[in-house]
Amino acid sequence: MATVYPCSAATITVGGSAIPGIIDASVTLNHEPIDCTEIADAWKNFTAGQRGGSMQGTIYYNQGATAVSSLEGAVAGGLSVAIVFTMHTGPASYTANGYVTSFTPSLAVNDVVRASFAITFYGAVTVG
Amino acid sequence: MPAIPIEQAVRTMLTSNIANLTVPDASITHGYRLQDSSLPAITFSVDSTANGSISADIFVSEATVTAIAATTYDVSVLQAAVRSACIAGSYGLFFRAVDVTNQSILPESVGMGDEQEPAQGITNITVHWSSS
Protein backbone atom coordinates (compact mmCIF):
# COMPACT_ATOMS: atom_id res chain seq x y z
CA MET A 1 0.00 0.00 0.00
CA ALA A 2 1.43 3.37 -0.98
CA THR A 3 1.95 5.89 1.77
CA VAL A 4 0.38 9.26 1.03
CA TYR A 5 1.28 12.40 2.92
CA PRO A 6 -0.93 15.48 3.17
CA CYS A 7 0.58 18.86 2.33
CA SER A 8 -0.74 20.30 5.58
CA ALA A 9 2.50 19.44 7.43
CA ALA A 10 4.76 21.00 4.78
CA THR A 11 6.86 24.01 5.72
CA ILE A 12 9.33 26.33 4.04
CA THR A 13 11.72 28.39 6.12
CA VAL A 14 13.78 31.36 4.99
CA GLY A 15 16.69 32.06 7.29
CA GLY A 16 14.98 29.94 9.93
CA SER A 17 11.61 31.72 9.75
CA ALA A 18 8.61 29.84 8.36
CA ILE A 19 6.72 31.34 5.44
CA PRO A 20 3.07 31.74 6.52
CA GLY A 21 0.14 31.26 4.15
CA ILE A 22 1.69 29.14 1.42
CA ILE A 23 -0.70 28.64 -1.49
CA ASP A 24 1.55 26.43 -3.58
CA ALA A 25 5.24 25.63 -3.83
CA SER A 26 7.58 23.33 -5.66
CA VAL A 27 11.27 22.54 -5.67
CA THR A 28 13.33 21.10 -8.52
CA LEU A 29 16.68 19.36 -8.36
CA ASN A 30 18.54 19.19 -11.66
CA HIS A 31 21.37 17.06 -12.91
CA GLU A 32 22.98 17.81 -16.25
CA PRO A 33 24.96 14.70 -17.25
CA ILE A 34 27.93 15.23 -19.59
CA ASP A 35 27.75 13.61 -22.99
CA CYS A 36 30.86 11.47 -23.44
CA THR A 37 29.69 9.47 -26.41
CA GLU A 38 32.45 8.54 -28.86
CA ILE A 39 31.96 8.52 -32.62
CA ALA A 40 32.04 4.73 -32.81
CA ASP A 41 29.58 4.20 -29.97
CA ALA A 42 26.25 2.80 -31.01
CA TRP A 43 24.59 4.11 -27.87
CA LYS A 44 24.84 7.44 -26.16
CA ASN A 45 27.07 7.64 -23.09
CA PHE A 46 27.00 10.11 -20.26
CA THR A 47 29.00 10.74 -17.14
CA ALA A 48 27.87 12.52 -14.04
CA GLY A 49 27.78 16.25 -14.46
CA GLN A 50 26.76 19.32 -12.54
CA ARG A 51 23.78 19.47 -10.28
CA GLY A 52 21.65 22.36 -9.21
CA GLY A 53 18.23 23.26 -8.01
CA SER A 54 15.54 25.86 -7.79
CA MET A 55 12.23 26.45 -6.11
CA GLN A 56 9.18 28.60 -6.61
CA GLY A 57 6.00 29.30 -4.79
CA THR A 58 2.93 31.45 -4.28
CA ILE A 59 2.02 32.98 -0.92
CA TYR A 60 -0.30 35.52 0.65
CA TYR A 61 1.69 38.75 0.65
CA ASN A 62 2.41 40.02 4.16
CA GLN A 63 5.43 42.22 4.53
CA GLY A 64 5.08 41.98 8.30
CA ALA A 65 6.07 38.32 8.21
CA THR A 66 9.82 37.89 8.65
CA ALA A 67 10.18 35.19 6.01
CA VAL A 68 8.25 37.22 3.43
CA SER A 69 10.23 40.40 4.04
CA SER A 70 13.41 38.32 3.86
CA LEU A 71 12.50 37.10 0.37
CA GLU A 72 11.55 40.60 -0.71
CA GLY A 73 14.69 42.12 0.78
CA ALA A 74 16.94 39.46 -0.69
CA VAL A 75 15.85 40.12 -4.26
CA ALA A 76 16.07 43.87 -3.79
CA GLY A 77 19.47 43.67 -2.12
CA GLY A 78 21.00 40.85 -4.11
CA LEU A 79 21.42 38.78 -0.96
CA SER A 80 21.39 35.03 -0.56
CA VAL A 81 18.87 33.19 1.58
CA ALA A 82 19.02 29.90 3.48
CA ILE A 83 16.10 27.67 2.55
CA VAL A 84 14.69 24.55 4.17
CA PHE A 85 11.89 23.01 2.10
CA THR A 86 10.12 20.29 4.09
CA MET A 87 7.59 18.17 2.26
CA HIS A 88 6.09 16.31 5.21
CA THR A 89 6.91 15.00 8.65
CA GLY A 90 9.86 12.66 8.84
CA PRO A 91 13.05 12.84 6.77
CA ALA A 92 11.77 14.68 3.73
CA SER A 93 13.47 18.03 3.30
CA TYR A 94 15.85 19.91 1.05
CA THR A 95 18.27 22.38 2.61
CA ALA A 96 19.99 24.86 0.34
CA ASN A 97 21.26 28.37 -0.13
CA GLY A 98 20.00 30.41 -3.02
CA TYR A 99 19.35 33.72 -4.65
CA VAL A 100 15.84 35.06 -5.01
CA THR A 101 15.55 35.63 -8.74
CA SER A 102 12.05 37.09 -8.69
CA PHE A 103 9.46 38.30 -6.21
CA THR A 104 6.12 39.28 -7.73
CA PRO A 105 3.27 40.72 -5.64
CA SER A 106 0.00 40.52 -7.57
CA LEU A 107 -3.40 42.19 -7.39
CA ALA A 108 -6.72 41.17 -8.91
CA VAL A 109 -10.37 42.18 -8.69
CA ASN A 110 -12.20 40.52 -5.77
CA ASP A 111 -9.07 38.87 -4.53
CA VAL A 112 -6.43 39.26 -1.84
CA VAL A 113 -2.81 40.32 -2.32
CA ARG A 114 -0.61 37.40 -3.27
CA ALA A 115 3.04 37.11 -4.24
CA SER A 116 4.98 34.58 -6.23
CA PHE A 117 8.70 34.06 -5.93
CA ALA A 118 11.51 32.02 -7.46
CA ILE A 119 14.85 31.01 -6.02
CA THR A 120 17.87 29.50 -7.75
CA PHE A 121 20.08 27.41 -5.48
CA TYR A 122 23.85 27.58 -5.42
CA GLY A 123 26.24 25.07 -3.84
CA ALA A 124 25.22 21.69 -2.54
CA VAL A 125 21.63 20.84 -1.75
CA THR A 126 21.28 18.59 1.29
CA VAL A 127 18.55 15.99 0.86
CA GLY A 128 17.40 15.03 4.31
CA MET B 1 -10.38 23.34 14.50
CA PRO B 2 -12.05 26.79 14.51
CA ALA B 3 -13.18 28.06 17.90
CA ILE B 4 -16.66 28.84 16.59
CA PRO B 5 -18.58 28.02 13.39
CA ILE B 6 -17.97 30.36 10.47
CA GLU B 7 -21.74 30.99 10.36
CA GLN B 8 -21.61 32.45 13.85
CA ALA B 9 -18.70 34.69 12.90
CA VAL B 10 -20.51 35.97 9.79
CA ARG B 11 -23.54 36.80 11.90
CA THR B 12 -21.33 38.61 14.42
CA MET B 13 -19.82 40.64 11.56
CA LEU B 14 -23.29 41.67 10.40
CA THR B 15 -24.71 42.44 13.85
CA SER B 16 -21.56 44.34 14.84
CA ASN B 17 -21.46 46.52 11.76
CA ILE B 18 -25.11 47.12 10.97
CA ALA B 19 -26.87 49.57 13.28
CA ASN B 20 -29.63 48.05 15.37
CA LEU B 21 -31.95 50.78 14.15
CA THR B 22 -31.32 49.74 10.57
CA VAL B 23 -31.95 46.04 11.14
CA PRO B 24 -32.56 44.68 14.66
CA ASP B 25 -30.14 42.00 15.83
CA ALA B 26 -32.97 39.47 16.08
CA SER B 27 -33.86 40.00 12.43
CA ILE B 28 -30.44 38.86 11.19
CA THR B 29 -30.85 35.12 10.87
CA HIS B 30 -29.14 32.14 9.34
CA GLY B 31 -30.88 30.63 6.35
CA TYR B 32 -34.40 32.02 6.43
CA ARG B 33 -36.69 34.44 8.20
CA LEU B 34 -40.09 33.68 9.63
CA GLN B 35 -42.74 34.82 7.16
CA ASP B 36 -44.62 36.89 9.72
CA SER B 37 -41.50 38.61 11.09
CA SER B 38 -41.12 42.34 10.61
CA LEU B 39 -39.11 43.94 7.80
CA PRO B 40 -36.42 44.85 7.09
CA ALA B 41 -34.53 41.66 7.75
CA ILE B 42 -31.29 40.01 6.71
CA THR B 43 -30.61 36.34 6.14
CA PHE B 44 -27.28 34.79 5.34
CA SER B 45 -25.73 31.46 4.50
CA VAL B 46 -22.20 30.18 4.11
CA ASP B 47 -22.11 28.36 0.81
CA SER B 48 -18.63 26.83 1.01
CA THR B 49 -15.46 26.77 3.05
CA ALA B 50 -12.14 25.59 1.65
CA ASN B 51 -8.53 25.57 2.74
CA GLY B 52 -6.72 28.71 1.62
CA SER B 53 -3.18 27.58 2.35
CA ILE B 54 -1.36 24.27 2.36
CA SER B 55 -0.95 24.32 6.12
CA ALA B 56 -4.70 24.86 6.55
CA ASP B 57 -4.25 27.93 8.72
CA ILE B 58 -6.15 30.19 6.33
CA PHE B 59 -9.63 29.36 5.07
CA VAL B 60 -11.70 30.81 2.25
CA SER B 61 -15.47 30.92 2.65
CA GLU B 62 -18.11 32.01 0.17
CA ALA B 63 -21.23 33.46 1.78
CA THR B 64 -24.50 34.99 0.63
CA VAL B 65 -26.17 37.82 2.52
CA THR B 66 -29.77 38.57 1.58
CA ALA B 67 -31.32 41.91 2.54
CA ILE B 68 -35.13 41.80 2.63
CA ALA B 69 -37.34 44.89 2.68
CA ALA B 70 -40.76 46.01 1.47
CA THR B 71 -39.59 47.96 -1.55
CA THR B 72 -36.72 47.95 -4.02
CA TYR B 73 -35.61 51.33 -2.73
CA ASP B 74 -35.49 50.12 0.86
CA VAL B 75 -33.46 47.11 -0.24
CA SER B 76 -31.03 49.28 -2.17
CA VAL B 77 -30.41 51.34 0.98
CA LEU B 78 -30.03 48.18 3.04
CA GLN B 79 -27.61 46.69 0.54
CA ALA B 80 -25.33 49.68 0.95
CA ALA B 81 -25.35 49.01 4.70
CA VAL B 82 -24.55 45.35 4.07
CA ARG B 83 -21.63 46.29 1.80
CA SER B 84 -20.26 48.62 4.47
CA ALA B 85 -20.70 45.91 7.11
CA CYS B 86 -18.72 43.27 5.26
CA ILE B 87 -15.26 44.25 6.41
CA ALA B 88 -12.23 42.59 7.95
CA GLY B 89 -12.14 42.31 11.71
CA SER B 90 -12.24 40.02 14.72
CA TYR B 91 -15.60 38.31 15.04
CA GLY B 92 -14.70 35.25 17.10
CA LEU B 93 -12.73 34.24 14.04
CA PHE B 94 -10.25 36.59 12.40
CA PHE B 95 -11.62 37.83 9.09
CA ARG B 96 -8.40 38.83 7.30
CA ALA B 97 -10.06 40.05 4.12
CA VAL B 98 -13.71 40.37 3.09
CA ASP B 99 -14.47 41.01 -0.57
CA VAL B 100 -17.94 41.85 -1.85
CA THR B 101 -17.90 39.98 -5.15
CA ASN B 102 -21.42 40.64 -6.40
CA GLN B 103 -24.63 42.47 -5.54
CA SER B 104 -28.03 42.24 -7.21
CA ILE B 105 -31.63 43.16 -6.40
CA LEU B 106 -34.82 41.19 -6.95
CA PRO B 107 -37.71 43.68 -6.96
CA GLU B 108 -40.87 43.20 -4.94
CA SER B 109 -43.41 41.03 -6.69
CA VAL B 110 -46.98 39.79 -6.56
CA GLY B 111 -47.25 36.61 -4.56
CA MET B 112 -49.95 34.04 -3.90
CA GLY B 113 -53.30 35.71 -3.15
CA ASP B 114 -52.11 39.04 -4.54
CA GLU B 115 -50.07 39.94 -1.45
CA GLN B 116 -46.83 41.76 -2.04
CA GLU B 117 -43.67 39.73 -1.81
CA PRO B 118 -40.81 41.82 -0.40
CA ALA B 119 -37.83 42.87 -2.46
CA GLN B 120 -34.54 41.10 -1.91
CA GLY B 121 -30.96 42.23 -2.31
CA ILE B 122 -28.36 39.53 -2.76
CA THR B 123 -24.76 40.19 -1.71
CA ASN B 124 -22.08 37.58 -2.34
CA ILE B 125 -18.92 37.80 -0.27
CA THR B 126 -15.62 35.97 -0.07
CA VAL B 127 -13.97 35.81 3.34
CA HIS B 128 -10.34 34.91 3.97
CA TRP B 129 -10.19 33.97 7.64
CA SER B 130 -8.18 32.21 10.31
CA SER B 131 -8.93 31.04 13.81
CA SER B 132 -5.88 32.72 15.35
HADDOCK unambig.tbl for C-alpha pairs under 7 A between the chains (distance, minus, plus):
assign (segid A and resid 7 and name CA) (segid B and resid 54 and name CA) 5.75 0.50 0.50
assign (segid A and resid 7 and name CA) (segid B and resid 55 and name CA) 6.82 0.50 0.50
assign (segid A and resid 8 and name CA) (segid B and resid 54 and name CA) 5.15 0.50 0.50
assign (segid A and resid 8 and name CA) (segid B and resid 55 and name CA) 4.06 0.50 0.50
assign (segid A and resid 8 and name CA) (segid B and resid 56 and name CA) 6.11 0.50 0.50
assign (segid A and resid 9 and name CA) (segid B and resid 55 and name CA) 6.12 0.50 0.50
assign (segid A and resid 10 and name CA) (segid B and resid 55 and name CA) 6.75 0.50 0.50
assign (segid A and resid 21 and name CA) (segid B and resid 53 and name CA) 5.28 0.50 0.50
assign (segid A and resid 21 and name CA) (segid B and resid 58 and name CA) 6.74 0.50 0.50
assign (segid A and resid 22 and name CA) (segid B and resid 53 and name CA) 5.20 0.50 0.50
assign (segid A and resid 22 and name CA) (segid B and resid 54 and name CA) 5.82 0.50 0.50
assign (segid A and resid 23 and name CA) (segid B and resid 52 and name CA) 6.77 0.50 0.50
assign (segid A and resid 23 and name CA) (segid B and resid 53 and name CA) 4.69 0.50 0.50
assign (segid A and resid 23 and name CA) (segid B and resid 54 and name CA) 5.85 0.50 0.50
assign (segid A and resid 24 and name CA) (segid B and resid 54 and name CA) 6.95 0.50 0.50
assign (segid A and resid 110 and name CA) (segid B and resid 99 and name CA) 5.69 0.50 0.50
assign (segid A and resid 110 and name CA) (segid B and resid 101 and name CA) 5.75 0.50 0.50
